């Protein structure tokens, strides 16, 4: 008899899939998002997968609770991680809802574990690493709002942060797992053996070509005809303005470190996010053709997450399918935990991959051969904010920023200013010193004056400058917006300083000493902004 699993906050079913491959059967699953419920049941038709609220279930009266939630040998769960994620307001978001959902899951575990004649052998909780700060080692019945004198141990010796790349997943994804379970054995022991992104993409083949050739699943030892692999044979190309913004954010974020653009295929993929703008630093972007780029297909994302190529995602759009993938637990990582449980209980683990038997109860939308247009750039709203530094110019943690953050956006009174920033976080400092031309040599001052004279005819009032910033790239052709101004100043600095960008000069005010390139950039931008301040709206 197969051992049974109950999966809470089941999502697309990555956790359940790992246990399925290890010989377990998920018989009950819960999520409150219908695409997740449909996807879980579509790939795990033997499960009673329901649309419901885990907190509500955890608080049901005993009779109703045990009638709904079956007794199982294993309980797994992955409460929504947004509240605890470092990407949510830099880790400072409201944790109250996350803690409530965490305790709801622990309440269910406790009600099954301390029930008379309990069948529960093991249970696992998976979440982002930051949740570790908010989990207590022990929870009393009273902590969980239950009657009794039991104490649920949550943190065991095997609790900790695990990286999926050491379990055969082609992704650098760290997650905290706790609960009662035997030690899972990594399948990758050295960084040299980590599965790179290239292995996934080469196995799946060019998404622009749908062929009758066989595709070998990059994560499992089985093959499918290329055209039968769903959600892979299409191209979503990025517009130039989209990839250029993403490129700058990845390569020139300064204090956050440089990221590859496009993705480095010789390394494992970065963490697949549930929601990510294509123009963000976190976006995953692949090279397409010369100076052209695309987003990954849903199938590529799923394979990077280690889903088998016969797994289906029951969403009505590319965005919904991608979210299903990004929210999931990587199946190969789940498999490692399931395998350790099966072996500790003396159960055999299947050697060969068993193809998925899909449910026929749902209409499946396949993205193969879908045509996606390239997005057109839209004008920014009038109150759009701007804050960026001279591109690719951060020296000894110093950068020169141009910003409109001091504007009265409500009354459309726009103000532009220039600041010197150093570092970030607790060590961050902002300077607005007066820098005199006397600190520069004669040749530098000459170059600066020539530059300012050449650009003077393009200068406009602050309000007009804001309007030009809000135009699309095409509409702004021939006009000077903040990005164009910063790029122009960077070119000037490169003309003046052609060799040593680390040279410094002294100034009269704090920070007393500045890299020469930073001082020039600040001085020039300050001059230009003061000239614009005196201009009137036409």
N, C-alpha and C positions, 0 to 999 in steps of 0.2 A: 504494500500500500504506500502510495506517495505521501510524503509529508506535506502538510498544508500551510499556506501562508495567507495572512491578512495584510493588506497594503493600504496605509492611510496617507492622505495627500498624494495619491498615486501618480498624478500627472499623466504623462504619456506612457508610463509603464516601464521605464528603464530599470528600476529596482526589481520589479516583478520579472522582467525578461532575464536578468542575470540569474535569478533563482530558478526560472524555468529551465535554463540551459544546464543547471546543476541537478536537475531531476525533481525539483519541487513543483507543486501546483498551487497557484494563487486562486483561492476560492472566494475571496471577498476583497473589494477595493472601494475606496471612497475618494471623490474629489468634488469640488463645487464649481468646476468649469466644464461645461458640456463638451467642448472639443477634446479635453483630456479624458473624460469619461468614455466618449466614443472611441478614442484611440486605444485606451486600455482594453476595453471590451472587444474592439475589433481585432486585436492581436492576442487576446487572452479570453476566448469565448467561453471557457469553462468557469470563469470568475463571475460572481454576482457583483458587478461594478455599478455603483449607484451614485447619483447626483445628490449630494447631501453635505451638511456642515459638520465637520469633525467635532467641533466644540459642542454642538447640539447633541450629537450621538454620545459624547463622553458624559453628559449630564442626565441621560435617560434613566428612569427608574430601573431597578435591577432586572425585573422580568422582561421588560421591553428591550433593554440593552442586550441581554444575552440571547434573546430570540433573534435580534437583528444581526449581531456580531457573532459569528461562529467561533467555537473554540478551535484554535490552531496551534501547531507546534512552533510556528514562527510568526512574529509580528515585525513589520518593517514600516518605516515612516520617514518622510522628508517634509517637515512643515515649511511653508513659504519662507524664503530666506531674505526677502527684500528688507525687512526691518533690521536685520543684523548685518547686512552686507556693507562692506567698506565703500562701495560705490554709491550708497544711499547717503547723500549729504556728508561725504567723507567719513562715514561710519558714525555720524552723530544724529541720525534720524531717530524718531520716536520708537522705542523698543516695546511699548506696552502691548500692542497687538501681537507682536512676535512671541512675547513671553506667554500671553494667554493661549496661543495656539500650541506652543511647546508644552505647557502644562496640561492642555486638553489631551495631547497624545500620551503623555506620561500617565494621566488619569486612566486612559483606556488600558495601557499596559498593566497598571497596578490592579485594575478590576479583573483582568484575566489571570494575572500571575498569582494573586492571593485568593482566587476562587477555590472552593472545595473541589478536589480532584482535577486541578488545573492540568492542561495538556501542554502549556507553554514551556518550551525548552530554551529558546533564545529570542532576543529582541534587539533591534538596532534603530538608532536615530541618526539621520544624516543631515548636515547643514553646512553653512559657510563657517570658516574657522573662527570668525568673530563671535559666534554664539557661545563659545567656550567660556567667555567672561560672565555669561548670564545663567549658566547651568550650575546648580548645586550638586555636590556629591551624593547627598541623600535627601529624599523627600518623605516626610511623614504623611500619614493618611490625612491629617488636618491641613497640611500644606496643599494637598490636592482637592480639598473640599469633600473628603470621603470619611465615612465612619470606620472605626477600627483602630488597632494599635500597631499596625505594620509600618515598616519603613522600606521604601523602594530605593535600592542602591542604583544610581545612574552612571556614576563614573567608576569604571573598572580599570585594571592594569592595561588593557588593550585599547582603552579610549584615547583618542588623540587625532592629530591631523594626518591625513593620508593623501598622497598625490597620485592621481589616476595614471600618470605616465609610468609608474612602476608596476602597474597591473596590466600592461599591454595596451593602454589607451593612448592614441596619438594626440594627446592633449595635456598641456600643463595645467591641471585643474586640482587645486587643493580643497579638501573638504574635511570637516570635523565629524567623526563618527564615535558614538558612545552607546553604551548599553551592555547587555550580557551576551557575549559571543566569544568563540575561540579566536586565537590569533590568526588573522588571514595571512597567507604567504604571498609576497610579491612574486611576480613572474619575471620581472626585469631587475637585475641586480646591479648593473652599472649604467652610467649615463650613455656610454657608447652603444648600448643595445636598445635604447629607447626608440620606439617606432616614430619615424619622422612623418611630417605631413605629406611629403613626396610619395611615400608608400601608399597612402590612401588615394591620392589624386591619380597616380599612375594606374592603380588597379581599376578605378572607376572609369577612366578614360575621358576623352574630350566630351563635355556635355553638349557641344554643338553638333556632335555626330551621333546619330542613333543607328546602330548597326545590328546585324544578326549574329555578331561574334559573341563569345562567352565572356562574362565578367566573373572574375574570382573575388569572392567577398574578402576584403582586406583584413577582416577580423575573425573570420570563421572559414573552415575548410569546405566550402561548397561553391558552386557556380550557378549563374543564371544567364539567360540570353539578355544581351544589353537592352533591347527594347522593352523587356519585361521589368526592368528595374525602374521603379516609379520615382517621380519628382526629381529627375536628374537631367533629362534631355531638353534643356532650355538655357537661354542666356539672359541675364539681367545686367546690362551694361550700365556703368556709372557715367553721369554727365561730367563734363570737364570741371565745372565749378564744385561738384561733389567730391571728386577724388583729390582735387588740388587742396581743398580745405582739410580733408582727412590727412593728406600727406604732410601738410604743415603742422598739424596738431601732433602727429606721430613723431616727426623728425625734429620739431623745434619747440617742444614744450618745456625745454630747459630743465628746471628743477625736478621734473617727473621722469627724466631719462628718455633717451632716444628709443624709438620702436621701429621695427622694420616696415618698409613700404616698398612694394607690396609684401605679403607674407613671405617669410623665409621658409621655403619648402624643405630645407634640410634639418629643420628643427621640429619638435612637436608643435601642434597647433596651440594657439592661445585659448584661454577659457572661452567657450561658446556662451554668449550672453543671450538671455531671453529677449531683451529689448536693447537695440543699439542702432542709433542713427548711422547711415552710411557715411556721414561727414564727421563722425566723432573719432576721438582718439582710440576708442575701444572697438571700432568697426573692423571686421575681417574682410580684407580686399585681396583678390587674386589678380595677377597679370592676365591680360586677355590677348591683346595684340600690341604692336608698337605704340607706346604712349596711350594705351587704352586699358581699361580695368573693369572688372566685374565683381559682383558679389558671389559668394559660394552658392551652389544649388542646395536645396533642402537635403538632398541625398548626401552631398559632400559633408555638410554639417553633421548629419546623422552618423555617417561612417567615422568621422573624427571623434564623435562621442561613443563609438564602438557599437552602435546599433547594427544588427544584421541587415543585409541589403533586401531581405524580403519583409522587413518591418514597414508597416504603413502608418502614415500620419493623417488622421481624419480631420483635416481643417479645410475651410472653404477658400483660403488664400495663402499666398506665399508667406505673409507675415504671421498668420496663425500657426502654420506648420513649423516655421522657424522658432516661434516661441515655445511650442511643444517640445522641440528638440533641446533648446537652451535651458529649459527648466528641469530637464531630466537628470536622473542619476545614471552615469555611464554603465551600461550593462556588464562590461568586462570587469569593472571594479566590483559591482554587486556580485558577480559570479565568484570572485575570490572569497568574499565573505560567506556566500552560500556553500561553496565547496568545503570550506573549513568546518562549517556546521555539519554538513552531511557526513564528512569523514569522522568527526568526533562522535557522531551518533551511530557509526558503523554502517552507513548507507553507501551504496555504490553510486558513483557519479558517472553519468553518460559520457562516453568517449567521443561519439560522433554527434555532429550538430543535427538537431531535429527541426525540419522546416516548420514554419508557422502555419497553423490552420486558421485562416481568417474567418471572422464572423461574416455571414451574408446579410446581416440585419441593417447594415448602414450603406448609404450611398458614398462611394469613394471618389474624390476628385483628384485626378492625376495631373500634375503640372507638365508632364512631358508634352513637347511641341507647343507649349503656350508661348505667345509672343508678348514681350514686355517692352514698352516704349522707353526711350531715354528721358528722364525727368527734365522738364524745363525749369530754369532758375526763376524763382518768384521774387518780386521786390520785397524788401524788408519793411516791417511796419514802421511808422513814423517815429515811434519811441524806442527803436532798436538800440541796444547798448553796445558799446565798443570798448575793449580793453585788450591791447596787445602790445608786444614789444617789437623793437626793430628786429626783423627776422634774422634768425641764425646769428645773433649777436648777444651771447651771454658769456661774460668773462669774469672769472673769480666770483661767481654767483651774482654779479651785477647785471642789470638789464635796464633799458630805457623804455618806458611804457607811455603810449598815447592813449588817452581815455576820455570818454564823455560822461563818466559816472557822476560828475558834480552838476549835471544838468537838472533843471526843473522840468522833468518829462511831462508832468501833468499839464503845465501851462505852455509847453513847447518852447521853453527858453533854454536853448542848448548851449552848453559850455564845454570847451575842449581844453585839456591841460596835459602837461608832461611831467612825469615823475621818474625818479631813479629808484628802482627796487633792488633789494639784496635779500637773497634766500627766500624762504617761505615758512609757513607754520609758526611755531613759537619764536623762531629766530628771525622772522621777517622784519625788515626795516624799510621805511620809505623816506626818501630825501627829496627836497626841492630847493637845492642851494642856488645861490647866484654865482654863475660862472662867467668870468670876464675874459674877453678876447686876449688879454695880455698873457694868459697861461699858455697860449699856443704860439708856435714860432711864426715868423713872417710868411713863409710859404703856405702854411696851413690856413692862416687867416685870408690869404689871397684866394685860395681855392674855395673857402667858405663863402666869401663875398661874391665870387663868380657864380657859384651855385645858387645863392639866394636871389641874385639878379635874374638868373635864367628862369627861375620858377615863380617869380613874383606875379607875372601876368596870369597865372593859373589859380592864384589864391582867391578865396571867396570868404564871405562872412561865416560865422559859426553855424547859423541856421541853414545856409546854403550848403555848407560842408556836410551837415547831417543829412540833407536831402540827397546829396550825391552819394553818400554812404549807403542809403537805402535803395538806390537803383540797382538793377541787375548788372552783371559784368558787361553785357552787350550794350546796355543803355548808358553805361558810364564811360564808354570809349571816348578818349580825348579829354575827359574830365579828371580832376584830381580828388580822389577819395582818401580816407585814412590809410587803407592798405597800400595804395599807390604811393602815398607820401612816405610811408615807412620804408618801402622797397627802394624808393629814390634816394633817401638818406643813407640807406645801407650801401648803395652803389657809390655815393660820395665818399663814405668812410673807406671803402676798399680802394678807391683811387688815391686817397691821402696816405693811408697806411697799407703798404703793399707787402710788408714782411712781418714785423713783430707786433701782433695784436695785444701782447701782454705788457707792453710798456705802460708806465703809469706817470701821472702828473699830479702835482699838489694844487689844491684850491683853498680858498680862505675859510670856507664853511664846511660843516660835516657833510660827507664823511672824511674830509681833509685830503684823502688820496683816492684817485680814481684811475682805472684803466683809461688810457688816452682815447681809445675808440669810443668808450662809453661817454667820456666828457664831450667829445666832438658831437656825437649823436644827440646828447641832451642839449648842448648849446645851440645847435642848428635848429632842432625842433622847437626849442623855447623861443628863438627869434621868430620863427615862422608863425607860431601860435599867437605871439604878441602882435604881429602884423595883421593876422586874420581878425583878432579881437577888435581892432580899430575899424575894420571894414563894416559898412552898413548893408542891410538887405536891400536888394534892388526893388 
